[in-house]
Amino acid sequence: MTSDHDKMWRRCAHLGRVLLPLVDQEPWRQARRHENLRAWGIDTALGERLVETFAALAAHAVAVDASAPAAEFDTLTLSAVADTATGKRDFELLAGLPDTFADERDEMAVKVFRLYAYKGDQTSLQLFRLSTEVRHALNVLAQRSPLPFPTCGDIFRQAAEADLSR
């Protein structure tokens, strides 16, 4: 049986996975992001995986702070997730995570994020830069939305319409 906490993490991880493909519906955005990552000395594949993970961690932190059950995840606003991405310290985003992850990819990504968060030095700067990429991506999606306060559920609907379910 899957716990509510595990369900919540899966929703957060799904948000992270669809974020960049939705933003990249305008192809120039991906090229700009790749250019930024290279300029910051971050491998593009690793950087994009960390952006996904960062988005998932920020969404998870919002849900945990709000004591929201998994069934209410879709009601979290993109603005709250964007604010958390840049408003919380890296290590604060790691609080309250599940002990184990059903998806090995998620577990590895969180471990890499954890290493970056606790290493300090240049990696702290890289995580700060990645947090701004997450915030930017969420803001782009919010600006595209016809709704005044788009939610995570709205992003999932857009992803389904764009056939990005994975």
Backbone as a printed PyTorch tensor [residue, N CA C, xyz], in Angstrom:
tensor([[[  0.8400,  -1.1790,   0.0000],
         [  0.0000,   0.0000,   0.0000],
         [  0.8890,   1.2490,   0.0000]],

        [[  0.5240,   2.2050,  -0.8140],
         [  1.3060,   3.4230,  -0.9480],
         [  0.8050,   4.4750,   0.0350]],

        [[  1.7320,   5.0530,   0.7750],
         [  1.3490,   6.0770,   1.7460],
         [  1.0250,   7.3920,   1.0450]],

        [[  0.3030,   8.2460,   1.7590],
         [ -0.0370,   9.5630,   1.2250],
         [  1.2330,  10.3600,   0.9320]],

        [[  2.2360,  10.1760,   1.7920],
         [  3.5010,  10.8880,   1.6070],
         [  4.1820,  10.4480,   0.3090]],

        [[  4.1600,   9.1510,   0.0130],
         [  4.7390,   8.6450,  -1.2300],
         [  3.9720,   9.1640,  -2.4460]],

        [[  2.6450,   9.2010,  -2.3220],
         [  1.8240,   9.7420,  -3.4120],
         [  2.1670,  11.2060,  -3.6540]],

        [[  2.3420,  11.9330,  -2.5550],
         [  2.6830,  13.3570,  -2.6710],
         [  4.0040,  13.5230,  -3.4110]],

        [[  5.0050,  12.7490,  -3.0260],
         [  6.3000,  12.8730,  -3.6930],
         [  6.1710,  12.5560,  -5.1800]],

        [[  5.4060,  11.5260,  -5.5270],
         [  5.2520,  11.1690,  -6.9410],
         [  4.6310,  12.3170,  -7.7210]],

        [[  3.6620,  13.0310,  -7.1140],
         [  3.0490,  14.1940,  -7.7880],
         [  4.0950,  15.3020,  -7.9620]],

        [[  4.8980,  15.5130,  -6.9340],
         [  5.9470,  16.5370,  -7.0020],
         [  6.9600,  16.1950,  -8.0940]],

        [[  7.3800,  14.9430,  -8.1280],
         [  8.3510,  14.4990,  -9.1300],
         [  7.7790,  14.6400, -10.5380]],

        [[  6.4950,  14.3470, -10.6790],
         [  5.8560,  14.4860, -11.9900],
         [  5.8590,  15.9560, -12.4260]],

        [[  5.5910,  16.8470, -11.4910],
         [  5.6450,  18.2740, -11.8130],
         [  7.0420,  18.6440, -12.3180]],

        [[  8.0610,  18.1750, -11.6230],
         [  9.4270,  18.4560, -12.0560],
         [  9.7220,  17.9280, -13.4550]],

        [[  9.1980,  16.7470, -13.7650],
         [  9.4700,  16.1330, -15.0680],
         [  8.7890,  16.8380, -16.2300]],

        [[  7.6210,  17.4320, -16.0040],
         [  6.9110,  18.0810, -17.1100],
         [  7.2600,  19.5620, -17.2390]],

        [[  7.9150,  20.1090, -16.2450],
         [  8.1980,  21.5500, -16.2360],
         [  8.9760,  22.0110, -17.4720]],

        [[ 10.1470,  21.4530, -17.6820],
         [ 10.9790,  21.9190, -18.8000],
         [ 10.3720,  21.5940, -20.1650]],

        [[  9.8150,  20.3970, -20.3790],
         [  9.1770,  20.1710, -21.6880],
         [  8.0590,  21.1670, -21.9880]],

        [[  7.3050,  21.5770, -20.9650],
         [  6.2630,  22.5810, -21.2010],
         [  6.8620,  23.9430, -21.5320]],

        [[  7.8930,  24.3170, -20.8010],
         [  8.5540,  25.6000, -21.0760],
         [  9.1810,  25.5810, -22.4660]],

        [[  9.7160,  24.4320, -22.8460],
         [ 10.4340,  24.3130, -24.1190],
         [  9.5200,  24.2230, -25.3340]],

        [[  8.2330,  24.4540, -25.1500],
         [  7.3470,  24.5210, -26.3110],
         [  7.7420,  25.7040, -27.1880]],

        [[  8.4510,  26.6310, -26.6160],
         [  9.1120,  27.6890, -27.3860],
         [ 10.5790,  27.2660, -27.4330]],

        [[ 11.0300,  26.6890, -28.5540],
         [ 12.3600,  26.0570, -28.6090],
         [ 13.5300,  26.9550, -28.2000]],

        [[ 13.4230,  28.2360, -28.3950],
         [ 14.5280,  29.1280, -28.0390],
         [ 14.7960,  29.1230, -26.5290]],

        [[ 13.7900,  28.7670, -25.7350],
         [ 13.9760,  28.7550, -24.2790],
         [ 14.9770,  27.6750, -23.8630]],

        [[ 14.9070,  26.5110, -24.5070],
         [ 15.8490,  25.4430, -24.1910],
         [ 17.2680,  25.8620, -24.5680]],

        [[ 17.4350,  26.4730, -25.7160],
         [ 18.7600,  26.9260, -26.1450],
         [ 19.3250,  27.9480, -25.1590]],

        [[ 18.4830,  28.8580, -24.7030],
         [ 18.9370,  29.8610, -23.7330],
         [ 19.3310,  29.2150, -22.4070]],

        [[ 18.5330,  28.2580, -21.9530],
         [ 18.8370,  27.5630, -20.7040],
         [ 20.1500,  26.7930, -20.8270]],

        [[ 20.3390,  26.1050, -21.9440],
         [ 21.5840,  25.3570, -22.1550],
         [ 22.7820,  26.3030, -22.1750]],

        [[ 22.6110,  27.4500, -22.7870],
         [ 23.6760,  28.4500, -22.8200],
         [ 24.0080,  28.9130, -21.3950]],

        [[ 22.9780,  29.1760, -20.6000],
         [ 23.1960,  29.5780, -19.2040],
         [ 23.9270,  28.4840, -18.4310]],

        [[ 23.4720,  27.2490, -18.5650],
         [ 24.0970,  26.1490, -17.8350],
         [ 25.5750,  26.0240, -18.1920]],

        [[ 25.8820,  26.0950, -19.4730],
         [ 27.2920,  26.0020, -19.8960],
         [ 28.1040,  27.1690, -19.3490]],

        [[ 27.5300,  28.3750, -19.3760],
         [ 28.2340,  29.5530, -18.8550],
         [ 28.5000,  29.4220, -17.3530]],

        [[ 27.6410,  28.7110, -16.6550],
         [ 27.7910,  28.5200, -15.2200],
         [ 28.6610,  27.3100, -14.8840]],

        [[ 29.1400,  26.6150, -15.9130],
         [ 29.9870,  25.4430, -15.6790],
         [ 29.2130,  24.2210, -15.2260]],

        [[ 27.9520,  24.1350, -15.6310],
         [ 27.0940,  23.0080, -15.2540],
         [ 26.7970,  22.1940, -16.5130]],

        [[ 27.0600,  20.9060, -16.4570],
         [ 26.7140,  20.0130, -17.5520],
         [ 25.2200,  20.1410, -17.8370]],

        [[ 24.8340,  20.2390, -19.1070],
         [ 23.4220,  20.4970, -19.4210],
         [ 22.4970,  19.3640, -18.9680]],

        [[ 22.8880,  18.1200, -19.1660],
         [ 22.0290,  17.0090, -18.7460],
         [ 21.8710,  16.9970, -17.2250]],

        [[ 22.9650,  17.1620, -16.5140],
         [ 22.9050,  17.2010, -15.0510],
         [ 22.1170,  18.4260, -14.5920]],

        [[ 22.3730,  19.5620, -15.2050],
         [ 21.6750,  20.7910, -14.8390],
         [ 20.1710,  20.6700, -15.0160]],

        [[ 19.7470,  20.0890, -16.1340],
         [ 18.3140,  19.9350, -16.3570],
         [ 17.7040,  18.9390, -15.3720]],

        [[ 18.4280,  17.8960, -15.0440],
         [ 17.9230,  16.9300, -14.0530],
         [ 17.8260,  17.5950, -12.6810]],

        [[ 18.7960,  18.4450, -12.3610],
         [ 18.7380,  19.1650, -11.0840],
         [ 17.6020,  20.1890, -11.0710]],

        [[ 17.2990,  20.8050, -12.2090],
         [ 16.1570,  21.7200, -12.2890],
         [ 14.8660,  20.9450, -12.0100]],

        [[ 14.7260,  19.7680, -12.6250],
         [ 13.5540,  18.9120, -12.3580],
         [ 13.4510,  18.5910, -10.8680]],

        [[ 14.5680,  18.1980, -10.3030],
         [ 14.5960,  17.8150,  -8.8890],
         [ 14.2960,  19.0120,  -8.0020]],

        [[ 14.8800,  20.1590,  -8.3410],
         [ 14.6500,  21.3870,  -7.5800],
         [ 13.1650,  21.7330,  -7.5780]],

        [[ 12.5280,  21.6380,  -8.7440],
         [ 11.0960,  21.9380,  -8.8390],
         [ 10.2890,  20.9750,  -7.9710]],

        [[ 10.6450,  19.7020,  -8.0180],
         [  9.9420,  18.7000,  -7.2030],
         [ 10.1350,  18.9880,  -5.7190]],

        [[ 11.3570,  19.3160,  -5.3290],
         [ 11.6380,  19.6090,  -3.9190],
         [ 10.9060,  20.8630,  -3.4510]],

        [[ 10.8600,  21.8810,  -4.3070],
         [ 10.1510,  23.1160,  -3.9400],
         [  8.6580,  22.8430,  -3.7830]],

        [[  8.0790,  22.0820,  -4.7110],
         [  6.6560,  21.7440,  -4.6110],
         [  6.3900,  20.9180,  -3.3540]],

        [[  7.2880,  19.9940,  -3.0720],
         [  7.1350,  19.1590,  -1.8820],
         [  7.1990,  20.0180,  -0.6160]],

        [[  8.1160,  20.9740,  -0.5890],
         [  8.2330,  21.8590,   0.5790],
         [  6.9610,  22.6780,   0.7770]],

        [[  6.3730,  23.1480,  -0.2980],
         [  5.1180,  23.9060,  -0.1870],
         [  4.0260,  23.0080,   0.3870]],

        [[  3.9340,  21.7910,  -0.1310],
         [  2.9030,  20.8540,   0.3390],
         [  3.1080,  20.5000,   1.8110]],

        [[  4.3550,  20.2530,   2.2010],
         [  4.6450,  19.9180,   3.5920],
         [  4.3350,  21.1010,   4.5020]],

        [[  4.7530,  22.2910,   4.0970],
         [  4.4890,  23.4840,   4.9060],
         [  2.9870,  23.7350,   5.0870]],

        [[  2.2160,  23.4040,   4.0430],
         [  0.7670,  23.6120,   4.0990],
         [  0.0400,  22.4200,   4.7160]],

        [[  0.7910,  21.3760,   5.0560],
         [  0.1960,  20.1210,   5.5630],
         [ -0.8780,  19.5960,   4.6210]],

        [[ -0.6130,  19.7460,   3.3370],
         [ -1.5830,  19.3310,   2.3260],
         [ -1.4740,  17.8290,   2.0520]],

        [[ -2.5990,  17.1460,   1.9950],
         [ -2.5550,  15.7390,   1.5880],
         [ -2.3280,  15.6430,   0.0740]],

        [[ -1.9240,  14.4870,  -0.3780],
         [ -1.6400,  14.2950,  -1.8080],
         [ -2.8370,  14.6670,  -2.6760]],

        [[ -4.0300,  14.4230,  -2.1680],
         [ -5.2440,  14.7220,  -2.9330],
         [ -5.4030,  16.2220,  -3.2100]],

        [[ -4.7220,  17.0590,  -2.4420],
         [ -4.8390,  18.5070,  -2.6240],
         [ -3.6320,  19.1120,  -3.3360]],

        [[ -2.7050,  18.2810,  -3.7860],
         [ -1.5020,  18.7960,  -4.4260],
         [ -1.8340,  19.6820,  -5.6220]],

        [[ -2.8220,  19.2750,  -6.4100],
         [ -3.1520,  20.0270,  -7.6250],
         [ -3.6080,  21.4510,  -7.3420]],

        [[ -3.9710,  21.7620,  -6.0970],
         [ -4.4480,  23.1090,  -5.7680],
         [ -3.3190,  24.0650,  -5.3840]],

        [[ -2.0980,  23.5550,  -5.2430],
         [ -0.9730,  24.4300,  -4.8920],
         [ -0.6940,  25.3770,  -6.0580]],

        [[ -0.4660,  26.6430,  -5.7450],
         [ -0.2320,  27.6210,  -6.8130],
         [  1.2130,  27.5760,  -7.2990]],

        [[  1.3870,  27.8830,  -8.5760],
         [  2.7380,  27.9500,  -9.1350],
         [  3.5440,  29.0410,  -8.4580]],

        [[  2.8850,  30.1270,  -8.0870],
         [  3.6190,  31.2180,  -7.4410],
         [  4.1950,  30.7710,  -6.1020]],

        [[  3.4630,  29.9480,  -5.3580],
         [  3.9830,  29.4520,  -4.0740],
         [  5.2000,  28.5540,  -4.2960]],

        [[  5.1450,  27.7230,  -5.3300],
         [  6.2800,  26.8400,  -5.6240],
         [  7.4760,  27.6730,  -6.0900]],

        [[  7.2300,  28.6700,  -6.9370],
         [  8.3080,  29.5380,  -7.4220],
         [  8.9490,  30.3090,  -6.2670]],

        [[  8.1330,  30.8230,  -5.3710],
         [  8.6640,  31.5540,  -4.2140],
         [  9.5100,  30.6450,  -3.3260]],

        [[  9.0810,  29.4180,  -3.1710],
         [  9.8160,  28.4680,  -2.3330],
         [ 11.1360,  28.0760,  -2.9850]],

        [[ 11.1480,  27.9680,  -4.3090],
         [ 12.3780,  27.5780,  -5.0180],
         [ 13.5180,  28.5420,  -4.7140]],

        [[ 13.2080,  29.8170,  -4.6110],
         [ 14.2650,  30.7940,  -4.3430],
         [ 14.2350,  31.3100,  -2.9070]],

        [[ 13.1740,  31.0220,  -2.1670],
         [ 13.0330,  31.5630,  -0.8270],
         [ 13.5330,  30.6720,   0.3000]],

        [[ 13.7060,  29.4020,   0.0270],
         [ 14.2060,  28.4810,   1.0580],
         [ 15.6510,  28.1260,   0.7650]],

        [[ 16.3690,  27.8510,   1.8010],
         [ 17.7490,  27.3920,   1.6410],
         [ 17.7240,  25.9780,   1.0760]],

        [[ 18.7760,  25.6080,   0.3690],
         [ 18.8450,  24.3040,  -0.2980],
         [ 18.5320,  23.1600,   0.6520]],

        [[ 19.1720,  23.1670,   1.8110],
         [ 18.9830,  22.0630,   2.7500],
         [ 17.5740,  22.0440,   3.3360]],

        [[ 16.8960,  23.2040,   3.3640],
         [ 15.5210,  23.2400,   3.8630],
         [ 14.5660,  22.4930,   2.9380]],

        [[ 14.9020,  22.4600,   1.6590],
         [ 14.0560,  21.7560,   0.6940],
         [ 14.1050,  20.2460,   0.8920]],

        [[ 15.1180,  19.7750,   1.5940],
         [ 15.2870,  18.3380,   1.8020],
         [ 14.4770,  17.8200,   2.9940]],

        [[ 13.9310,  18.7090,   3.7890],
         [ 13.1790,  18.3020,   4.9900],
         [ 11.8890,  17.5910,   4.6130]],

        [[ 11.6010,  16.5260,   5.3300],
         [ 10.3320,  15.8330,   5.1680],
         [ 10.2030,  14.9360,   3.9630]],

        [[ 11.3170,  14.6480,   3.3010],
         [ 11.2510,  13.7650,   2.1350],
         [ 10.9870,  12.3280,   2.5710]],

        [[ 10.4400,  11.5140,   1.6660],
         [ 10.2590,  10.1040,   2.0090],
         [ 11.6080,   9.4490,   2.3160]],

        [[ 11.5810,   8.4060,   3.1290],
         [ 12.8170,   7.6750,   3.4490],
         [ 13.3300,   6.9000,   2.2450]],

        [[ 12.4180,   6.3890,   1.4610],
         [ 12.7910,   5.6520,   0.2540],
         [ 11.9590,   6.1700,  -0.9050]],

        [[ 12.4300,   5.9180,  -2.0980],
         [ 11.7450,   6.3810,  -3.3000],
         [ 11.4210,   5.1790,  -4.1780]],

        [[ 10.2120,   5.1500,  -4.7100],
         [  9.8110,   4.0570,  -5.5920],
         [ 10.5880,   4.1270,  -6.9020]],

        [[ 10.9000,   5.3290,  -7.3430],
         [ 11.6210,   5.5260,  -8.5960],
         [ 13.1020,   5.7380,  -8.2870]],

        [[ 13.9190,   4.8470,  -8.7990],
         [ 15.3630,   4.9190,  -8.5470],
         [ 15.9590,   6.2290,  -9.0740]],

        [[ 15.3990,   6.7170, -10.1570],
         [ 15.8640,   7.9850, -10.7470],
         [ 15.6700,   9.1400,  -9.7630]],

        [[ 14.5180,   9.1540,  -9.0980],
         [ 14.2480,  10.2000,  -8.1080],
         [ 15.2250,  10.0970,  -6.9400]],

        [[ 15.4510,   8.8890,  -6.4840],
         [ 16.3600,   8.6920,  -5.3600],
         [ 17.7600,   9.1910,  -5.6990]],

        [[ 18.2300,   8.8620,  -6.8890],
         [ 19.5670,   9.3080,  -7.3080],
         [ 19.6140,  10.8270,  -7.4360]],

        [[ 18.5830,  11.4170,  -8.0180],
         [ 18.5530,  12.8720,  -8.1930],
         [ 18.5520,  13.5940,  -6.8470]],

        [[ 17.8060,  13.0800,  -5.8750],
         [ 17.7790,  13.7050,  -4.5470],
         [ 19.1360,  13.5530,  -3.8760]],

        [[ 19.7860,  12.4190,  -4.0720],
         [ 21.1220,  12.2290,  -3.4930],
         [ 22.1170,  13.2220,  -4.0920]],

        [[ 22.0490,  13.4410,  -5.3950],
         [ 22.9430,  14.4120,  -6.0390],
         [ 22.6390,  15.8110,  -5.5120]],

        [[ 21.3620,  16.1570,  -5.4090],
         [ 20.9800,  17.4670,  -4.8730],
         [ 21.5170,  17.6270,  -3.4540]],

        [[ 21.3590,  16.5790,  -2.6500],
         [ 21.8400,  16.6130,  -1.2640],
         [ 23.3530,  16.8610,  -1.2270]],

        [[ 24.0990,  16.1850,  -2.1010],
         [ 25.5510,  16.4030,  -2.1710],
         [ 25.8690,  17.8510,  -2.5150]],

        [[ 25.1640,  18.3910,  -3.4990],
         [ 25.3760,  19.7790,  -3.8890],
         [ 25.0480,  20.7200,  -2.7290]],

        [[ 23.9480,  20.4420,  -2.0340],
         [ 23.5000,  21.3290,  -0.9540],
         [ 24.4960,  21.3790,   0.1950]],

        [[ 25.1220,  20.2700,   0.5010],
         [ 26.0150,  20.2220,   1.6520],
         [ 27.4870,  20.4190,   1.3150]],

        [[ 27.8070,  20.4210,   0.0420],
         [ 29.2070,  20.5870,  -0.3490],
         [ 29.6800,  22.0300,  -0.1490]],

        [[ 28.8140,  22.9860,  -0.4470],
         [ 29.1900,  24.3920,  -0.2830],
         [ 30.0070,  24.8980,  -1.4570]],

        [[ 30.7790,  25.9470,  -1.2230],
         [ 31.6430,  26.5610,  -2.2310],
         [ 30.8950,  26.8470,  -3.5290]],

        [[ 31.4660,  26.4340,  -4.6450],
         [ 30.9270,  26.6950,  -5.9810],
         [ 29.5650,  26.0230,  -6.1850]],

        [[ 29.3500,  24.8720,  -5.5630],
         [ 28.0770,  24.1720,  -5.7680],
         [ 26.9040,  24.9440,  -5.1580]],

        [[ 27.1450,  25.6870,  -4.0960],
         [ 26.0760,  26.5230,  -3.5300],
         [ 25.6530,  27.5880,  -4.5310]],

        [[ 26.6190,  28.1750,  -5.1960],
         [ 26.3170,  29.1650,  -6.2310],
         [ 25.5610,  28.5060,  -7.3790]],

        [[ 25.9750,  27.3050,  -7.7630],
         [ 25.2810,  26.6110,  -8.8470],
         [ 23.8350,  26.2980,  -8.4630]],

        [[ 23.6080,  25.8650,  -7.2290],
         [ 22.2330,  25.6030,  -6.7960],
         [ 21.4070,  26.8870,  -6.7800]],

        [[ 22.0160,  27.9900,  -6.3690],
         [ 21.2990,  29.2660,  -6.4130],
         [ 20.8960,  29.5880,  -7.8480]],

        [[ 21.8070,  29.4050,  -8.7720],
         [ 21.5070,  29.6810, -10.1840],
         [ 20.4110,  28.7540, -10.6950]],

        [[ 20.4690,  27.4940, -10.3020],
         [ 19.4330,  26.5500, -10.7160],
         [ 18.0830,  26.9260, -10.1140]],

        [[ 18.0830,  27.4460,  -8.8970],
         [ 16.8190,  27.8670,  -8.2840],
         [ 16.1810,  28.9980,  -9.0860]],

        [[ 17.0100,  29.8830,  -9.6340],
         [ 16.4560,  30.9640, -10.4520],
         [ 15.9040,  30.4180, -11.7680]],

        [[ 16.5000,  29.3520, -12.2840],
         [ 15.9660,  28.7110, -13.4960],
         [ 14.6040,  28.0960, -13.2120]],

        [[ 14.4670,  27.4660, -12.0550],
         [ 13.1830,  26.8770, -11.6670],
         [ 12.1340,  27.9720, -11.5430]],

        [[ 12.4790,  29.0220, -10.8240],
         [ 11.5450,  30.1390, -10.6440],
         [ 11.1480,  30.7300, -11.9950]],

        [[ 12.1280,  30.9140, -12.8740],
         [ 11.8500,  31.4660, -14.1990],
         [ 10.9000,  30.5550, -14.9750]],

        [[ 11.1660,  29.2550, -14.9690],
         [ 10.3220,  28.3020, -15.7030],
         [  8.8850,  28.3330, -15.1760]],

        [[  8.7370,  28.3390, -13.8660],
         [  7.3940,  28.3910, -13.2730],
         [  6.6930,  29.7040, -13.6140]],

        [[  7.4350,  30.8000, -13.6090],
         [  6.8490,  32.0960, -13.9550],
         [  6.4310,  32.1510, -15.4250]],

        [[  7.2270,  31.5370, -16.3050],
         [  6.8640,  31.4800, -17.7270],
         [  5.5300,  30.7570, -17.8820]],

        [[  5.3920,  29.6100, -17.2220],
         [  4.1390,  28.8570, -17.3170],
         [  2.9760,  29.6300, -16.7120]],

        [[  3.2190,  30.3270, -15.6210],
         [  2.1600,  31.1220, -14.9940],
         [  1.7200,  32.2680, -15.9170]],

        [[  2.6850,  32.8900, -16.5910],
         [  2.3590,  33.9940, -17.4950],
         [  1.5930,  33.5230, -18.7250]],

        [[  1.8540,  32.3020, -19.1570],
         [  1.1330,  31.7550, -20.3070],
         [ -0.3080,  31.3930, -19.9730]],

        [[ -0.5710,  31.1660, -18.7180],
         [ -1.8890,  30.6910, -18.2990],
         [ -2.9330,  31.7990, -18.4050]],

        [[ -4.1200,  31.4430, -18.8700],
         [ -5.2070,  32.4290, -18.8910],
         [ -5.8100,  32.6550, -17.5030]],

        [[ -5.4510,  31.7840, -16.5620],
         [ -5.9840,  31.8930, -15.2060],
         [ -5.1450,  32.8640, -14.3790]],

        [[ -5.7680,  33.5810, -13.4490],
         [ -5.0080,  34.5520, -12.6540],
         [ -4.0150,  33.9050, -11.6870]],

        [[ -4.3430,  32.7400, -11.1430],
         [ -3.4660,  32.0640, -10.1910],
         [ -3.3550,  30.5890, -10.5760]],

        [[ -2.5410,  30.2890, -11.6000],
         [ -2.4500,  28.8950, -12.0490],
         [ -1.8800,  27.9830, -10.9600]],

        [[ -2.3300,  26.7460, -11.0000],
         [ -1.9620,  25.7610,  -9.9920],
         [ -1.1620,  24.6130, -10.6120]],

        [[ -0.6670,  23.7540,  -9.7580],
         [  0.0350,  22.5520, -10.2300],
         [ -0.9000,  21.6960, -11.0740]],

        [[ -2.1750,  21.6350, -10.6910],
         [ -3.1560,  20.8840, -11.4740],
         [ -3.2950,  21.4320, -12.8850]],

        [[ -3.2280,  22.7550, -13.0280],
         [ -3.2850,  23.3630, -14.3590],
         [ -2.0940,  22.9250, -15.2060]],

        [[ -0.9340,  22.8120, -14.5700],
         [  0.2690,  22.3680, -15.2860],
         [  0.1100,  20.9160, -15.7250]],

        [[ -0.4530,  20.0830, -14.8590],
         [ -0.6820,  18.6860, -15.2330],
         [ -1.6490,  18.5780, -16.4050]],

        [[ -2.6770,  19.4250, -16.4280],
         [ -3.6180,  19.4160, -17.5530],
         [ -2.9140,  19.8500, -18.8380]],

        [[ -2.0680,  20.8820, -18.7510],
         [ -1.3190,  21.3170, -19.9370],
         [ -0.3940,  20.2070, -20.4250]],

        [[  0.2390,  19.5190, -19.4970],
         [  1.1470,  18.4320, -19.8600],
         [  0.3810,  17.2950, -20.5370]],

        [[ -0.8040,  16.9950, -20.0350],
         [ -1.6240,  15.9440, -20.6400],
         [ -2.0620,  16.3530, -22.0570]],

        [[ -2.4470,  17.6230, -22.2110],
         [ -2.8200,  18.1240, -23.5340],
         [ -1.6610,  18.0820, -24.5170]],

        [[ -0.4510,  18.3120, -24.0150],
         [  0.7400,  18.2850, -24.8580],
         [  1.3130,  16.8640, -24.9740]],

        [[  0.6090,  15.8900, -24.3770],
         [  1.0270,  14.4810, -24.3780],
         [  2.4090,  14.3000, -23.7900]],

        [[  2.6290,  14.9030, -22.6330],
         [  3.9130,  14.7940, -21.9360],
         [  3.8490,  13.8440, -20.7600]],

        [[  2.8430,  12.9940, -20.7010],
         [  2.7610,  12.0510, -19.5710],
         [  3.8880,  11.0450, -19.7020]],

        [[  4.7030,  10.9920, -18.6590],
         [  5.7770,  10.0080, -18.6210],
         [  6.0490,   9.6140, -17.2300]]])
